[in-house]
Each structure stands twice: as structure tokens, then as C-alpha cells.
Amino acid sequence: MKFKITFIVPIYGVESYLRKCVDSLLHQDYDDYEIILVDDGSPDKCPSICDEYATRFDKIRVIHQENKGLSGARNAGIDAARGEYLCFVDSDDYWEENVLGALMEQIERDRLEVLRFKWQNVNGEYQVFNPYKYNPYKNDDYSDSVTDGVDFLNARLGTACYAWAYILLRTLCIDNYFTEGIYFEDTDWTPRMLLRVKRIASTDRIVYNYLVRKGSITNAVNRSKQKKLLEDKVRLLRTLVEIRQEMRGKGGWFDRMIAATVLSIGGLLAGVFWKERNYYLKQIEAMDVYPISTAGSTPSAKKKIKLWNISPRMTLWLLHMKNK
């Protein structure tokens, strides 16, 4: 049986949140969809909750697998999906009710391959709030006019890369899977997906509720995991540089992301990994990232980037002394 859209929900250790997530997907004003719950070896009651939903609702299927991480769970869902379109939903987050009909209407009206929608942060009491000092949409353009993926990246997408912010054709995911075993898998995957797109648009409708909680993948980063974070940031930087080189002058978004990634790596080197700074600086230098672009950066970031372009080592020393 085929469907218009498949929701893919990777699940691990979220028994307190899973029902709200799944119920939100069931309360939609559009019927031609299925939900795939990917139990990624969850050690709690999630497997039985998944089976309960599959028993009650024909549109829900369950995959039980050994733990492969978020990327591995999403990839399993991609392979099993029977929908023409896909949408990823993290299992501690949830959708607004009765919004799918309008989204699918826009997709069909404009013959879209991809539709991006807005999101909002919610706390543990499911109250909307902004945990950051900046507006998450500040550098984003949510125009509903149709464009291609390259223009979308350069002119409309800010630095926030979330795979769950899109409804997209399943064919865009075939041979374009999520890289397993890394942090920042969304930032790795999203541009690769978008560069294949011919017709994409946005809606300013808030659809997705992102739960900011203690213990989530994003927040559960202790000191023991910081080395893995650093290694994956360096890996991501290398990927961004390689793709930018293939863009032939059309890689403005990659310039901005490269700058942001270098500054992020610098923060870790100046603080936690000060003694290893020369090892990682040599890796960055070998990637041919200099001069780093200041386009689209904040005034504060521009100052740091200009210092990086003069002397990365001096910049790290200044940051290190400031952190003491």
C-alpha cells in the first residue's frame, strides 16, 4: 500500500514523551499518510508503547532494531517508507494538530519537491519560550515562492539545519542517507539534500514544537563527549569545504557555515583542548579555508574572523587568556 507521506520517528529512551509525539501526528486533517516508529533498541518502555500503537492504528508500523543512533534509525525508516514524501519527527517533539492538510495542499499546488515549515521551542511544561538570545528566524527567508535548492541555501536558509523542518520527496533520500555515528548529522545531511532540489518553498506556519529538555541528545554533552564533538566539527568542516569547492562561486551559504564552524572549533581549542591546538590548526590549514568569509556574520563574529585570517594561533591565545 502506498501513501502520500510517511512520518519517520526515531525512538530511544523517551517513554515520557512518546505518546504526545505520536498523538500529535494522529490528530491531523489529512488521511493519506503512515507513521513508522523506529525503536532504536530503546531500553525503557518505548518498544511496548510502539507495539501498542501499531495494534490500535493501521497507519502505524514499528521497526525494532539494535541501537544505531539517530542517523541509523532515520535510515531504517527511509528504507521502509511507502510514502511519496517523507517527514522526520524526533520522538520527544510534537506537531501542531490539524496542519498537515494545508502543507500538502501547498506541496501539490506548487508541485514542490520540498516544503520547509516553521518551528518553536517549548519547555518541559510544553510552554513556548526562547532559550537563546537570538531570533531563530533572523537570517531565514520563509517566502512561499518556488526556487531551487542552490538559491534556497544561499538566499533563504540561515545557519539552523534541522532535518525535521521539511517535508520532502523520498527520492531525495535514496542514496543520500544520514551519516551514522556522528554529531551534527543534520548539518551534514541537509545541504546535500537541498543541492539535489529543483522546486522548494517555505511556509511561515508554525508546525513543529521542539522540546528543550535535560537529557536530550542536544543537551546531554558532558566533558567526556567533547572530544567527539571536536572531531566531528573538524569532519563537518572538511565536508563543507569540499562541497563549497564544487559550487564554483555559488557557495555563499557554505562560506557562512565554514566561518561559524571554525569559530566553534576555536572555542573548544581555546578552552578544553588548548594543549592539542596545533594538531587541529594544522588540519584546518590543510583544508584551505583561509581567508574565512565574514559575509552574513554578526559584528562580534566578524572581529573574530578577521583575527583568524591574520593569525589563528594568536586568536586562540587571546581567547585562551580571556577564558582564564
C-alpha positions, -999 to 999 in steps of 0.1 A, spaced: 0 0 0 13 34 -10 9 67 9 14 103 1 36 109 31 55 88 57 64 102 91 96 86 104 100 88 142 133 75 156 129 64 192 153 59 221 147 65 258 117 88 256 88 69 272 76 100 290 73 119 257 65 94 230 27 93 234 24 131 229 46 129 198 26 101 182 -8 115 192 1 148 176 7 130 143 -26 111 146 -45 144 150 -42 158 115 -67 170 89 -52 148 62 -55 110 60 -31 98 33 -1 91 55 16 64 75 38 66 107 69 45 111 81 42 147 117 31 147 125 16 181 163 20 181 170 -5 208 153 17 235 159 3 270 127 16 285 90 10 278 91 26 244 92 -8 225 59 -18 241 43 16 236 52 14 199 36 -21 196 5 -8 214 1 20 188 7 -4 159 -20 -27 172 -45 2 176 -38 20 143 -34 6 108 -14 36 97 13 29 122 42 4 117 70 -4 140 107 -13 133 126 -28 162 164 -28 158 196 -28 177 208 7 187 223 25 157 218 61 168 196 88 153 210 86 118 207 48 117 171 49 129 162 75 103 179 55 75 159 24 85 128 45 82 138 57 48 142 22 36 109 10 50 88 41 39 59 37 15 52 74 12 60 95 -18 71 122 7 89 119 40 89 139 72 113 132 101 100 138 137 121 135 168 103 114 194 104 139 222 90 167 199 55 170 185 35 186 157 7 212 159 -26 195 153 -45 198 120 -18 214 100 -9 187 75 -37 194 51 -26 229 44 10 218 39 1 191 15 -22 215 -4 7 238 -9 30 210 -20 5 198 -46 -5 232 -58 31 243 -64 45 209 -74 71 211 -47 98 186 -40 105 201 -6 85 223 18 100 239 48 79 250 78 85 270 110 91 256 145 91 269 180 109 259 213 89 245 242 100 237 277 92 206 299 57 221 306 51 225 269 52 263 271 66 282 242 98 301 251 131 312 235 161 298 253 185 318 232 194 354 229 187 355 192 157 350 169 160 316 153 144 330 121 166 361 119 186 351 89 159 329 73 136 338 45 103 319 47 90 330 13 64 308 -3 77 315 -38 93 285 -55 130 284 -61 157 257 -64 180 242 -37 211 263 -45 192 296 -43 174 284 -12 207 276 5 223 309 -4 194 333 -1 169 318 23 185 293 47 202 306 78 226 285 99 199 263 115 199 229 98 172 206 111 161 176 91 127 176 108 118 211 94 110 197 60 85 176 40 105 162 11 103 136 -17 115 102 -6 136 100 -38 158 128 -24 169 105 4 177 75 -17 215 71 -20 216 102 3 214 87 37 223 102 71 259 96 81 259 73 111 279 77 142 284 115 141 271 146 158 257 173 136 242 148 113 215 173 102 241 199 92 259 172 73 228 159 55 206 190 49 228 208 23 235 175 5 198 170 2 190 206 -8 216 207 -36 195 180 -54 163 200 -53 147 218 -82 115 231 -66 114 242 -29 94 268 -9 86 276 26 55 284 47 55 307 77 31 284 95 44 271 128 42 233 126 68 218 148 74 220 186 110 214 196 113 202 232 142 217 251 149 194 280 177 179 301 189 146 288 181 152 251 207 144 225 214 181 220 219 189 257 234 157 270 270 168 261 293 163 291 331 167 292 337 131 281 319 137 249 336 170 240 365 153 222 339 135 199 322 169 193 355 184 183 364 156 160 330 157 143 332 195 140 365 191 121 350 164 100 320 186 92 343 215 83 361 193 58 328 182 42 316 219 39 349 229 23 348 200 -2 313 209 -13 320 246 -15 348 239 -39 324 221 -62 299 251 -61 321 272 -85 313 306 -69 278 297 -57 287 286 -22 277 316 -1 259 295 24 289 272 28 311 303 33 289 313 62 288 278 77 325 273 73 331 306 93 306 295 120 322 261 123 358 274 125 347 298 153 330 269 171 362 247 168 382 277 181 361 279 212 369 243 220 406 246 213 410 278 233 392 262 263 391 224 267 417 213 242 443 240 245 473 216 245 461 200 213 455 232 194 485 229 170 474 194 159 439 207 149 451 240 135 473 221 110 442 201 99 423 233 93 451 249 74 453 219 52 417 224 42 424 257 25 397 276 44 416 310 46 406 337 42 374 330 61 344 349 48 328 375 71 296 377 50 264 374 70 283 372 103 274 393 134 297 423 143 312 402 171 319 372 148 334 395 121 360 407 146 370 371 155 371 361 118 393 390 109 417 379 137 416 343 125 426 355 90 455 374 104 468 347 128 448 317 140 473 310 167 472 345 181 434 344 180 433 312 201 459 326 225 437 357 230 406 335 235 425 312 259 437 342 280 401 356 281 388 322 294 413 320 322 
